[in-house]
């Protein structure tokens, strides 16, 4: 599985490790910040809280991953990755 990702993304083994680490740390940071921000609201954990959590996580995830990618030296990979995701979601490709 990791070999396929390494070939698909055309990266070295160390860069693959850093990319996977960035995904993990960015996701964790996103979840922690999202939960903290929602704890500042008067919402109880329930359906409405879950709805806002999903919306908040969707908005925070790209920011979290970019922030974590900078110190790990993977900024260019994640900038390109997020641009591709944006285009697949219906955004316009920047020229």
TADAGI-V193302 format. One record per pair of residues at least 4 apart in sequence whose C-alpha atoms are under 8 Angstrom apart, sorted by the first residue. I is the first residue (numbers start at 1). GAP is how many residues later the second one is. D is the distance in Angstrom with one decimal. If there is no record, write none. Layout:
I	GAP	D
I	GAP	D
//
This chain:
1	4	6.5
2	4	6.1
2	14	8.0
3	4	6.2
4	4	6.0
5	4	6.0
5	11	7.8
6	4	5.6
6	5	5.4
6	6	6.7
6	7	6.9
6	10	6.2
7	4	6.9
11	4	5.9
11	5	6.2
12	4	6.2
13	4	6.3
14	4	6.3
15	4	6.0
15	59	7.8
16	4	6.2
17	4	6.1
18	4	6.0
18	54	6.6
18	56	7.2
19	4	6.3
19	50	7.9
19	55	6.7
20	4	6.3
21	4	6.0
22	4	5.7
22	43	6.5
22	46	6.0
22	47	5.8
22	50	7.3
22	52	7.9
23	4	6.0
23	42	6.5
24	4	6.2
25	4	6.0
25	40	7.7
25	43	6.9
26	4	6.0
26	35	6.9
26	38	5.0
26	39	4.4
26	40	7.9
26	41	7.8
26	42	5.8
27	4	6.2
27	34	6.5
27	37	7.2
27	38	7.1
28	4	6.2
29	4	6.0
29	35	6.4
30	4	5.9
30	27	6.3
30	30	5.9
30	31	5.5
30	34	5.7
31	4	6.0
31	26	6.7
32	4	6.1
33	4	6.0
34	4	6.2
34	19	6.5
34	22	6.2
34	23	6.1
34	26	7.5
35	4	6.1
35	18	7.2
36	4	6.7
37	4	7.2
38	5	7.4
38	11	7.6
38	14	8.0
38	15	7.2
39	4	7.6
43	5	7.6
43	6	6.0
44	5	6.4
45	4	5.2
45	5	7.0
46	4	6.1
47	4	6.2
48	4	6.3
49	4	6.0
50	4	6.2
51	4	6.4
52	4	6.0
53	4	6.0
54	4	6.1
55	4	6.4
56	4	6.0
57	4	5.7
58	4	7.8
59	4	7.6
60	4	6.1
61	4	6.1
62	4	6.2
62	20	7.1
63	4	6.1
64	4	6.2
65	4	6.0
65	13	7.5
66	4	6.5
66	9	6.4
66	12	6.5
66	13	7.2
67	4	7.8
68	4	6.7
69	4	6.0
69	5	4.8
69	6	4.9
69	9	7.0
70	4	6.1
70	5	5.1
74	4	6.4
75	4	6.0
76	4	6.2
77	4	6.0
78	4	5.9
79	4	6.2
80	4	6.3
81	4	6.3
82	4	6.1
83	4	6.2
83	10	7.6
84	4	6.2
85	4	6.2
86	4	6.6
86	5	5.4
86	6	7.8
87	4	4.4
87	5	5.7
87	6	5.9
//
